[in-house]
Amino acid sequence: MVQFRAALRLRPDDAAARSSLGLALAGLGRYQKAAEAYELALRLRPDDPEIRYNLGVTLACAGRLPEAIAALWQAARIDPGSAKIHYTLAMALRASGRTQAARREFDRAARIDPALRPPP
């Protein structure tokens, strides 16, 4: 963590370092701080689907499903060929009770990667 912060002091416009800091914070369960790091990284690279995906996962872990779904929809629009984004979006939609939308996203994920099937 100290290394990420030191890198950011030297290069505050380093989106990769901000995103890595977000991963580290999320791994520690510090979801609010992780989300803040991802949002700063997205200011630098707004069209990065991986950062948006990580933000969505982090928000879902924090129980902020509407925001998670919005971030994951954006990631899916940027990278429509990512099975993991569609699958994770489906899981968030399902958790929020939006079963029809979840089914469509599970189907999209399975078309991209047939190994991905919805959980029982």
C-alpha positions as CSV (number, residue, x, y, z in Angstrom):
1,M,0.0,0.0,0.0
2,V,2.8,2.4,0.9
3,Q,4.4,1.7,-2.5
4,F,1.3,2.6,-4.4
5,R,0.9,5.8,-2.5
6,A,4.6,6.7,-3.0
7,A,4.2,6.0,-6.8
8,L,1.1,8.3,-6.9
9,R,3.0,11.1,-5.2
10,L,5.6,10.9,-7.9
11,R,3.1,10.3,-10.7
12,P,-0.4,11.5,-9.7
13,D,-1.7,10.9,-13.3
14,D,-0.8,7.2,-13.3
15,A,-4.2,5.5,-13.8
16,A,-2.6,2.0,-13.5
17,A,-1.2,2.9,-10.1
18,R,-4.6,4.2,-8.9
19,S,-6.3,1.1,-10.1
20,S,-3.7,-1.1,-8.4
21,L,-4.3,0.8,-5.2
22,G,-8.0,0.1,-5.6
23,L,-7.3,-3.6,-6.0
24,A,-5.2,-3.6,-2.8
25,L,-7.8,-1.7,-0.8
26,A,-10.6,-3.9,-2.0
27,G,-8.5,-6.9,-1.0
28,L,-8.4,-5.5,2.5
29,G,-12.1,-5.0,2.5
30,R,-11.8,-1.2,2.4
31,Y,-14.4,-0.9,-0.3
32,Q,-15.2,2.8,0.0
33,K,-11.5,3.8,-0.4
34,A,-11.1,1.3,-3.2
35,A,-14.1,2.8,-5.0
36,E,-12.5,6.2,-4.6
37,A,-9.2,5.0,-6.1
38,Y,-11.1,3.5,-9.1
39,E,-13.1,6.6,-9.7
40,L,-9.9,8.7,-9.7
41,A,-8.3,6.2,-12.2
42,L,-11.4,6.5,-14.4
43,R,-11.0,10.3,-14.5
44,L,-7.7,9.5,-16.2
45,R,-8.9,6.6,-18.3
46,P,-12.7,6.8,-18.6
47,D,-12.9,4.2,-21.3
48,D,-11.0,1.5,-19.5
49,P,-13.4,-1.5,-19.1
50,E,-11.2,-3.2,-16.5
51,I,-11.2,-0.3,-14.2
52,R,-15.0,0.1,-14.6
53,Y,-15.4,-3.7,-14.0
54,N,-13.2,-3.5,-10.8
55,L,-15.3,-0.5,-9.6
56,G,-18.5,-2.5,-10.2
57,V,-17.2,-5.5,-8.3
58,T,-16.1,-3.3,-5.4
59,L,-19.4,-1.5,-5.2
60,A,-21.2,-4.9,-5.3
61,C,-19.0,-6.1,-2.4
62,A,-19.9,-3.0,-0.5
63,G,-23.6,-3.7,-1.0
64,R,-24.1,-0.8,-3.4
65,L,-25.9,-2.8,-6.1
66,P,-27.5,0.0,-8.1
67,E,-24.1,1.7,-8.5
68,A,-22.4,-1.6,-9.2
69,I,-24.8,-2.4,-11.9
70,A,-24.4,1.0,-13.5
71,A,-20.6,0.6,-13.5
72,L,-20.8,-2.9,-14.9
73,W,-23.3,-1.8,-17.7
74,Q,-20.7,0.9,-18.6
75,A,-17.9,-1.7,-18.7
76,A,-20.1,-4.0,-20.9
77,R,-20.8,-1.2,-23.3
78,I,-17.0,-0.4,-23.6
79,D,-16.1,-4.1,-23.9
80,P,-19.1,-6.1,-25.2
81,G,-16.9,-9.1,-25.9
82,S,-16.0,-9.7,-22.2
83,A,-17.7,-12.8,-20.8
84,K,-16.6,-12.0,-17.3
85,I,-18.1,-8.5,-17.4
86,H,-21.5,-9.9,-18.6
87,Y,-21.4,-12.7,-16.1
88,T,-20.6,-10.4,-13.2
89,L,-23.3,-8.0,-14.4
90,A,-25.7,-10.9,-14.4
91,M,-24.8,-11.8,-10.9
92,A,-25.4,-8.2,-9.7
93,L,-28.7,-8.0,-11.6
94,R,-29.8,-11.3,-10.0
95,A,-28.8,-10.2,-6.5
96,S,-30.9,-7.1,-7.1
97,G,-34.0,-9.1,-8.1
98,R,-33.8,-8.2,-11.8
99,T,-34.0,-11.8,-13.0
100,Q,-35.0,-11.3,-16.6
101,A,-32.1,-8.8,-17.2
102,A,-29.8,-11.2,-15.3
103,R,-30.9,-14.1,-17.6
104,R,-30.1,-12.0,-20.7
105,E,-26.6,-11.2,-19.4
106,F,-26.0,-14.9,-18.4
107,D,-26.9,-15.8,-21.9
108,R,-24.6,-13.2,-23.4
109,A,-21.7,-14.4,-21.2
110,A,-22.4,-18.1,-22.2
111,R,-22.4,-17.1,-25.9
112,I,-19.0,-15.6,-25.5
113,D,-17.6,-18.3,-23.2
114,P,-19.7,-21.5,-23.2
115,A,-18.0,-22.6,-19.9
116,L,-19.8,-19.8,-18.1
117,R,-23.2,-20.9,-16.9
118,P,-25.5,-19.3,-14.4
119,P,-25.1,-20.7,-10.9
120,P,-28.0,-22.9,-9.6
